Amino acid sequence: MATTFNINNQQVNGVQKSPVWIKNGLDKEAIQFAEMFGKELTKPDGNEKQKLSTSQIRNVYGDVQKMKMKGFDEQAFLLLKPRLAYTTLRSSNKTEGSKQFKEVIEPAMDEVLKGNDIEEKKKRFQNFANFFEAILAYHRSFGGK
């Protein structure tokens, strides 16, 4: 499964670029990546059994949405990373899609916490929440369930 896509004649690696997008804000490249990655997650390498199901990450996404509405809570955010790890590995078939999703999202999560102060962390969290939502929205639009 791919985490690197050709965008505007450049190879864009989501694992490497997601921290940049979280720090600086989403741009056209980030949205194009989210679209391609969301589509890829529906059938990684054309293998139906390896796709990401939204139920695998629904709880983590729900927590992100709650925090988005209530406000950034650093302690709660810290707990999302182990929850994502558990959710990814709990599946009996440990799909490639869930592993690749975790591979892209974890560096983005780490970047949120690198903010110099709480205001910077809040801004980065908002970028993270938007990036997470964009990937899932495209995943669903391409038939992800």
C-alpha beads as a LAMMPS data file, in Angstrom:
LAMMPS data file: protein, C-alpha beads

145 atoms
144 bonds

1 atom types
1 bond types

-500.0 500.0 xlo xhi
-500.0 500.0 ylo yhi
-500.0 500.0 zlo zhi

Masses

1 110.0

Atoms # bond

1 1 1 0.000 0.000 0.000
2 1 1 1.182 3.456 -0.799
3 1 1 1.823 6.397 1.487
4 1 1 3.621 8.209 -1.345
5 1 1 1.774 9.673 -4.311
6 1 1 2.665 11.698 -7.393
7 1 1 1.182 15.157 -6.849
8 1 1 1.982 17.882 -9.380
9 1 1 4.886 15.841 -10.745
10 1 1 6.451 15.428 -7.290
11 1 1 6.562 12.389 -5.054
12 1 1 4.781 13.333 -1.826
13 1 1 5.320 11.029 1.132
14 1 1 2.563 11.440 3.718
15 1 1 4.691 10.068 6.538
16 1 1 7.256 12.815 5.959
17 1 1 4.889 15.618 4.934
18 1 1 2.097 15.225 7.505
19 1 1 4.143 16.930 10.262
20 1 1 4.792 19.869 7.912
21 1 1 1.072 20.212 7.187
22 1 1 0.239 20.059 10.892
23 1 1 2.824 22.719 11.742
24 1 1 2.131 25.097 8.845
25 1 1 -1.505 24.368 8.023
26 1 1 -3.146 22.348 5.294
27 1 1 -2.580 23.402 1.716
28 1 1 -3.658 22.166 -1.695
29 1 1 -0.993 19.447 -1.627
30 1 1 -2.275 18.159 1.735
31 1 1 -5.835 17.923 0.427
32 1 1 -4.670 16.161 -2.747
33 1 1 -2.713 13.728 -0.603
34 1 1 -5.777 13.137 1.628
35 1 1 -7.841 12.350 -1.467
36 1 1 -5.336 9.881 -2.911
37 1 1 -4.608 8.293 0.455
38 1 1 -8.312 8.019 1.333
39 1 1 -8.927 6.258 -1.963
40 1 1 -5.950 3.960 -1.436
41 1 1 -7.250 2.976 2.004
42 1 1 -10.428 1.585 0.427
43 1 1 -8.491 -1.121 -1.427
44 1 1 -4.749 -1.117 -0.758
45 1 1 -2.906 -2.689 -3.657
46 1 1 -6.293 -3.765 -5.025
47 1 1 -6.710 -6.243 -2.164
48 1 1 -10.228 -6.045 -0.698
49 1 1 -9.170 -7.884 2.486
50 1 1 -6.486 -5.310 3.278
51 1 1 -8.731 -2.247 3.227
52 1 1 -9.228 0.036 6.200
53 1 1 -12.661 -0.045 7.772
54 1 1 -13.930 3.068 9.492
55 1 1 -14.914 0.961 12.481
56 1 1 -11.203 0.351 13.074
57 1 1 -10.616 4.035 13.766
58 1 1 -14.083 5.300 14.658
59 1 1 -13.329 5.621 18.392
60 1 1 -10.160 7.623 17.811
61 1 1 -11.944 9.869 15.319
62 1 1 -14.799 10.339 17.779
63 1 1 -12.353 11.483 20.447
64 1 1 -10.766 13.929 18.015
65 1 1 -14.195 15.354 17.159
66 1 1 -15.144 15.709 20.844
67 1 1 -11.899 17.527 21.526
68 1 1 -12.464 19.722 18.495
69 1 1 -15.834 20.791 19.957
70 1 1 -14.791 21.072 23.616
71 1 1 -11.292 22.418 23.084
72 1 1 -7.820 20.937 22.968
73 1 1 -6.864 18.880 26.021
74 1 1 -3.208 17.878 25.944
75 1 1 -3.600 14.948 28.342
76 1 1 -6.537 13.527 26.398
77 1 1 -4.629 14.035 23.159
78 1 1 -1.625 12.137 24.540
79 1 1 -3.890 9.144 25.130
80 1 1 -5.005 9.059 21.498
81 1 1 -1.683 7.633 20.335
82 1 1 -1.830 4.440 22.433
83 1 1 -5.515 4.145 21.582
84 1 1 -4.686 4.329 17.878
85 1 1 -1.979 1.693 18.355
86 1 1 -4.410 -0.603 20.157
87 1 1 -7.137 -0.076 17.579
88 1 1 -4.733 -0.755 14.723
89 1 1 -3.342 -3.958 16.198
90 1 1 -6.542 -5.302 17.768
91 1 1 -7.956 -6.396 14.445
92 1 1 -7.479 -10.133 13.959
93 1 1 -6.311 -9.677 10.375
94 1 1 -4.217 -6.545 11.107
95 1 1 -5.000 -4.997 7.762
96 1 1 -2.353 -3.217 5.775
97 1 1 -4.722 -0.265 5.460
98 1 1 -4.897 0.268 9.218
99 1 1 -1.108 -0.019 9.528
100 1 1 -0.549 2.549 6.789
101 1 1 -3.122 4.905 8.276
102 1 1 -1.297 4.727 11.613
103 1 1 2.022 5.270 9.822
104 1 1 0.795 8.592 8.379
105 1 1 -1.226 9.806 11.386
106 1 1 1.325 9.166 14.165
107 1 1 3.921 11.715 12.967
108 1 1 1.076 14.213 12.583
109 1 1 0.051 13.560 16.194
110 1 1 3.625 14.013 17.371
111 1 1 3.827 17.367 15.590
112 1 1 0.822 18.703 17.531
113 1 1 2.714 18.256 20.792
114 1 1 5.843 20.011 19.496
115 1 1 4.127 23.397 19.696
116 1 1 6.022 25.900 21.875
117 1 1 2.986 26.870 23.946
118 1 1 -0.647 25.898 24.425
119 1 1 -1.884 28.296 21.732
120 1 1 0.476 26.799 19.173
121 1 1 -0.584 23.297 20.215
122 1 1 -4.254 24.269 19.806
123 1 1 -3.571 25.590 16.316
124 1 1 -1.678 22.436 15.376
125 1 1 -4.426 20.266 16.835
126 1 1 -6.962 22.040 14.621
127 1 1 -4.760 21.311 11.583
128 1 1 -4.454 17.685 12.705
129 1 1 -8.218 17.315 13.178
130 1 1 -8.854 18.771 9.718
131 1 1 -6.256 16.457 8.127
132 1 1 -7.709 13.388 9.880
133 1 1 -11.210 14.405 8.793
134 1 1 -10.138 14.985 5.177
135 1 1 -8.615 11.517 4.898
136 1 1 -11.703 9.864 6.375
137 1 1 -14.067 11.929 4.235
138 1 1 -12.282 10.875 1.057
139 1 1 -12.094 7.288 2.319
140 1 1 -15.891 7.271 2.725
141 1 1 -16.470 9.031 -0.612
142 1 1 -14.564 6.264 -2.403
143 1 1 -16.644 3.548 -0.788
144 1 1 -14.814 2.945 2.481
145 1 1 -17.003 1.396 5.145

Bonds

1 1 1 2
2 1 2 3
3 1 3 4
4 1 4 5
5 1 5 6
6 1 6 7
7 1 7 8
8 1 8 9
9 1 9 10
10 1 10 11
11 1 11 12
12 1 12 13
13 1 13 14
14 1 14 15
15 1 15 16
16 1 16 17
17 1 17 18
18 1 18 19
19 1 19 20
20 1 20 21
21 1 21 22
22 1 22 23
23 1 23 24
24 1 24 25
25 1 25 26
26 1 26 27
27 1 27 28
28 1 28 29
29 1 29 30
30 1 30 31
31 1 31 32
32 1 32 33
33 1 33 34
34 1 34 35
35 1 35 36
36 1 36 37
37 1 37 38
38 1 38 39
39 1 39 40
40 1 40 41
41 1 41 42
42 1 42 43
43 1 43 44
44 1 44 45
45 1 45 46
46 1 46 47
47 1 47 48
48 1 48 49
49 1 49 50
50 1 50 51
51 1 51 52
52 1 52 53
53 1 53 54
54 1 54 55
55 1 55 56
56 1 56 57
57 1 57 58
58 1 58 59
59 1 59 60
60 1 60 61
61 1 61 62
62 1 62 63
63 1 63 64
64 1 64 65
65 1 65 66
66 1 66 67
67 1 67 68
68 1 68 69
69 1 69 70
70 1 70 71
71 1 71 72
72 1 72 73
73 1 73 74
74 1 74 75
75 1 75 76
76 1 76 77
77 1 77 78
78 1 78 79
79 1 79 80
80 1 80 81
81 1 81 82
82 1 82 83
83 1 83 84
84 1 84 85
85 1 85 86
86 1 86 87
87 1 87 88
88 1 88 89
89 1 89 90
90 1 90 91
91 1 91 92
92 1 92 93
93 1 93 94
94 1 94 95
95 1 95 96
96 1 96 97
97 1 97 98
98 1 98 99
99 1 99 100
100 1 100 101
101 1 101 102
102 1 102 103
103 1 103 104
104 1 104 105
105 1 105 106
106 1 106 107
107 1 107 108
108 1 108 109
109 1 109 110
110 1 110 111
111 1 111 112
112 1 112 113
113 1 113 114
114 1 114 115
115 1 115 116
116 1 116 117
117 1 117 118
118 1 118 119
119 1 119 120
120 1 120 121
121 1 121 122
122 1 122 123
123 1 123 124
124 1 124 125
125 1 125 126
126 1 126 127
127 1 127 128
128 1 128 129
129 1 129 130
130 1 130 131
131 1 131 132
132 1 132 133
133 1 133 134
134 1 134 135
135 1 135 136
136 1 136 137
137 1 137 138
138 1 138 139
139 1 139 140
140 1 140 141
141 1 141 142
142 1 142 143
143 1 143 144
144 1 144 145
